[in-house]
Amino acid sequence: MEPSATDNPPPRPLREIAIAFTRLGFTAFGGPAAHVALMEDEFVHRRRWLSRQHFLDLVATLNFIPGPNSTELAIHLGLIRAGWRGLVVAGVCFITPAMLIILPIAWMYVRFAGAGVQPPAAVLAALQGIGAVVVAILAITAFRLAHTAVTTRRAVVIALLTLPAELLIRRYTLLQSEIVILAAAAVVGAVGAVAASRRVPPATTLAIIPQTVGAIASAFGPVVTGVKSTLQWIAAAMTLGPAGTEFLRLAWYFLTVGGTLFGSGYVLVNYLETGLLQQHGWLTHRQVADAVAVGQVTPGPLLTTATFAGYVRGHAITGTDAGGLTGAVVSTVAIFLPAFVLVALFGRVLPILRAKPWARGALDAMNAAVVMLLIIVTVRFAIAALLPDGTIAVIPCLLFAGSLSMMLRWGVNSAILIATGALVGTLSSTF
């Protein structure tokens, strides 16, 4: 049933946002799709910060701005709840836990001369247990969102067409399938809405231009403040001599990555291979692979891989742990900074667009496609977590069934289930 949430809830204390997103940052295993599912469960189903329809609109449209989509979703939820201060608090609290976990791993990695990142068997078993719980969370989220988004004949058709489209695009092209599908759905939905209402879009489009410009302009205050602080930080770095220059180069590289990365955070792997290894030669192939591995086995955004890579590079620049810490902080701030700026601007425009019939039609069509894309991801996660190597994994299957039952029947919090999955997985490795 649709939660009785309002689309514009009154601002609440920043402490509430900080606690919620810090906890999420420590428990958000499973990548971007799992993050979306966890946020839906926490902020739509439980806390009712916004309606499920509004949440779907955010998930669909955030695919069209560069940067890590799940992190941008967290930032946008903070913006909705408490304005630009909530935007900052939500983003920082979602990102920081992963960074704090990765820093000691990077320190040990450098200290032992990059001997390789091979997690112990207990850690791998814990991750397998978490993976089974994540599949249950994804399945329930897909069901809830489908109940909201796939309610018309047009939405059903778009959702069904999304499946073969995703498979064909992924198999025969190098395009980002999510972006292509959502763009096509938006066009179909907008045209269908205009045709149904028999309204001509140009006048409507022109009417929202002044509103859009005004909304963007009102967001520039916090953005300008952030840019000013960044410039002051750059000026300070330039006084550090050659090392400062190297850190600026590192910052610029990750800033461009954060500002141009479209689609899933997993596209980051290609960016790192091209930039850190082939273009700059800052890291070896093994170090890049280990950075990605660390990002995958830790909770939170995958882009905190930059924390690990930045530490390794910073230590190489100065030969000290302080240099490693500086590189980690510089890289992390740089790769996520564009997300904060883009959401600050985009967040002012979306409410205007949501009120327009043609845009509403586009969003409804995109939401139907999003549901099918989430179902596809859920199936892939289920195969990997429950049927590794083509055989049934008994413990993960029991965890999946138990988690599904407890969430549906008793509404057990997803964070508790994830912790339970990790514990059961760890214990299973001892037998």
N, C-alpha and C positions, 0 to 999 in steps of 0.2 A: 504494500500500500504506500502511496506517495506520502512522505513526511509532510507535516503541516508547517513548512518553513516559509519564511518570507524571502523574497529575492534581495531585499535591502535591509538586513537586520541591523539593529542599533549597535554602535560600537561597544565592545566589551573590553575589560582590562587586558592590557598587553601580557600580563602574567598568564592568563588562560591560553593565549596563543603560544607563548614561549614553552609552557609545559607540554601542550599537545604536540607541537612539532618537534620538540626535543625527544620526546618518547618515540614519535614516529621515526625520527632520524636514527635511533638506536635499534629499531625493530623492522625497518623497511627493507627486507631482503627480497630478492627476486627480480629486480630490474624495473623499468618504467611501467609496464603493465600492472605489475603487482603493487607498485606505489599508488597508481590510480585507484585500484581496488581497495587498498587500505584507507585512502583518503575518503572514498565514497562511504565506506563503512563507518568511519570515525566522524566525519563532518556533515554528512547528509543523513545517514541512518540514525546515528546516535545523538550527536549534538544539534543537528538540524540548523546549521548555520545558513544553509541555502537550500532551495528546492532541487530535486533530482533533475528537473528540466534545465535549470540554470547550470548545474554541474556538468551535464552533458554538453551544453553549449560551450563551456570552457574547454572541455576535453577536445571537442571537435575543432574549435577555432585556433587553439594554441599550436596546432600542427603547422600553421601557416606563418609562424614567426620563428626565427632561428633560435637555437639554444636547446637546453635539456628540457623537454616538455613536462616531465613529472615535477621537476624543480620549479618551473614556471607556474605550474598548477598550484603548488604549495604557496608560492609568492602571491599569486592572484587571490587565493583564499584568504591570506592575511590582509590583503588590500581591501577585500570585501568586508572583512570583519572589523577592521580598525584603521582604515585609511593608509596613508603612506608609512606611518609608523608600524602598523601591522604588517605591511609588505616587507619591511626590513627585518622585523623580528621573526616572522614566519620563515623567510628564506635563510637567514643566518642560523636559526635553530634547527632547521632541517638539514643543512649542509654540515654544520660543525661536528656532530657526533661521528660521522664517517671520517672526517679529517683527523679528529682526536684518536680514532682507532688506527688509522693508517700511519700516523707519525711515528709511533714506536716501532711499527713493523719496518718502516723505511730506515729508521735508525739502526735496527738490528741487521737489516739487509746490507747496508753500507759497512757496518762494523765488521761483518763476516765476509767482506769482499765479494758481495753479490753471489754467494754460493748457490743461489736458487731459492725460489719460493715454493716449497712443497709442504702443504698443510699436513698435520698429523692425521692419522686415520680417524681419531675421535672427532676432529673438526669437520672432516668430509662427511662423517656419519650424521653430525648435527645439521649440516647444510642439507643433507638428503631428507632429514626429518622436517626441516623448515620448508623445503620445496614441496612436500606433500600437503602441508597446511596451506601454503600459498595457492596451490591448485584449488583447494576448497574455497578460499576467499575469492579467487577469480571467478569461479563458477557461480557463486552466489551473487557477486556484483553484476556479472553478465545477465543473470536472470532479472535482477532488480531494474537494471537499465533498460532491458528489453521491454519490461512491463510498462515503462514510461515512454520509450522512444518508438517502438514498433507497434503502433496502434491503428494505423490506416493502411489501406490497400497499397498506396504508393510507397509507404515506408517498408512494408513487407517485401515488395518487389525489389526495392533498392538494397535491402539487407540480403536477399537471396542472390542478387547479381554480384554483390561484393565478394562472395566466396570464389566463384570462378575467376573474377577479375584479379583478385589478389594472387591466386595461384599462377595465372598466366603471366602477370607482370613480373612476379618474382622469378619465374622460370626462364622467360625469354627476353627480359630486358635488364638493364642496370639501373633503372629508375627506382626512386623511393616509392614503393607501392602505396603506402598510406597517403602520401601527398597527392598522388595521381587520382586515387579513388575518391578522396574527400573533395578534391577540386571538381571532379566530374559530378559527384553527388550534389555539390553546391549549385552548379549550373542547372542541373535537372530540377532541383527543388525550387530555385528562384523562378525559372521559367514556368514551372507548374503553378506556383503561387500567383504569379502575375496573370497567367491565362485563366485561372479559376476565378480571380477577382475582377478580371477584365479591366485592369488598371494599367496605365502606361508608366513604365518605370523611370524614364528620364526626369520627369518633374519631381517624383519622389526622391530620386537620387540627388538632384540639385538642392532640394530642400534640406537635406541633412548635412550638406557641405559646411555651412556656417556653424552648425552645432558640433560637428566633428572637429573643426579647426579650433573652436573655443575649448572643447574638452581636452584636446592635446596641449593647448597653450597652458591650461590650468595645471597640467602635470609637470610643467617645466621647472617649477620652483624647486621641488625635491631633487629633480634630475640635475639642475645646475649646481646645487649644493654638493651632490655626489661627485660631479665632474671636477668641481673646485678642489675638493679634498684629494681626489686622485692626482690632479696636477701638482698639488703641494707635496704629495708623496713622491712623485716623479722628480721634482726639483731636489728633494732631500736625497734621493738615490743618486743623482748626478754628482753629488759632492763626494761620493765614495770612491771615485777614481775608476780604474778599469773594471773592478768587480761590480761597481754600480752600473756601469754600462752593460755588462753581461746580464745583470739581473733585469735591466730595462728591456733588453732583447728577448729575454725569457718571458717577461710580462707581455710584451707586444705580441709574441707568438701565440700565447694562450688567450689573449684578448681577441685576436682574429679568429681563433678556433671557436670561442664562445659566441662570437657575433655572426658566424657563418654556418654553424652546424645545424643542418635540418634533419628532421626525422628522429629516429631512436638514438639514444646515447651510445648504442653499439657501433654506430658509424664512426665514433671517436677512434676506434682501432685503426681505421684507414688513415685518419688525420695524423695520428701519432707515428705510424710507420713512415708516412711521407715526410712529415715535418721534422720530428726529432731524430730520425735515423737517416733518411736519404738527403734531405735538404740541408740540415744543420750539422748532422753528425754528433749531436750532443749525447745520445744514448746508443748503446749497442742493441742489436736485434733481441738478444736475451733479456736485456733490461726493459725494453718496451714490452715484451711478452710477459715479464714478471709484473710490470706495472698494471697491465690489464688484468692479470690473474688476481692481484690484490684487490683491485676495484670490484671484481666479480664476487669475491668471497666475503666482502664487508657490506654492511647495510648502507642505505642511503643512495644518493645519486652516483651513477657510474662515473660521472665526470670528476669525482674526487680522485680518480686515477691520476689527475694532474698533481695532486698533493704528493704522491709517491714519486712521480717523474721529476717534479720540481725539487724535491729533497735530494734525489740522486744528482741532479744537475747542479744544484746549489752547493752541495758538498764538493763536487768536482771543481767548481769555480774557486772556492776559498780553501778547500782542504780541511774545513772545520765543521763541527756539528752546528754551530751558529749559522754558518753559510747554508747548510742543508735546511735548517728551519726557515731561514729567510727565503730560500728558493721555494719551499713548500707553500709558505703563506702567499708569496707573490703569485705563484702559479694558480693557486686556488682562487684568490681574489680576482685575478685577471680573467679566468675562464668563466666565472659566474657573474661578473659585473654586468655584461650585456643583458643577461636575463632580467636583472632588477630594473634596468633602464627601459627595456622593451615592454615589460609588464606594466610599468608606471605609465607609459604612453598608451598602450593597448587597452588597459583597464578603463580608460576614460571613454573609449570609442565603443566598446562592446555593448554597454547599456543602451546607447542610441540606436545601434543596429538592430538589437533584439526587438525593438518596438516597431520596426518597419515590416510590412507584410511580405515583401519580396525577400528581405533578409531572414525573416522568420521561416519562410519556406526553405531557403537554403540551409539554415541551421537544422531544421527538422530532418531534411534529407541526409545531411552529414551525420546527425546523431544515429540514424538507422544504420549507416555504414559503420560508424564507430562500434556499435553493438556487435555486428558480425565480425569486425576485426578483433574485438576482444574475445569473442568465442573461438576464433581461429588460434589466437595466442594461448587461450586456456587449453585447447586440445593439444597443442605442441608442448606446453608445460607438463600436461598430464602424461604424455608419452615419455618424456624425459625423466619425470620424477617417479612414475608408477610402473613403467615398463622399461627400465634400463636394460640395454643389450637384448631387448626383445623378450625378456622374461618378467614374470610378475614379481614385484618386490613386496613381500608380505607386510613388513612393518610400515612402509610408506602408504600402502593401500589401507591398512587399518587406521593410520593417522588421518588419511584423507576422509574416510567414512566417518570417523569419530568427530573430526572438526566440522564436517558438513552438518552432522546431526546436532552438535552443540550450538552452532551458530543459528540454525533454523529453529530449534526447539526452545533453547534457553537464552539465545542472544549473547553468548559468551564473547567477551572482547577479543578481537583478533590478536592483540599484543600478547594476551595470556596464552592463546593457542600457539602462537609462534614460539614463545618461550618453552611451552610444553613439547612442541615438536622437536626443538633443539635438544631438550633433556632426554626425551625418549630415544632420539637418534643416537645421542652420545652413549647412553646406557646399552643400546643394542650392539654397539661396536665392541663391548667388553665380553660378549657371549660368543 
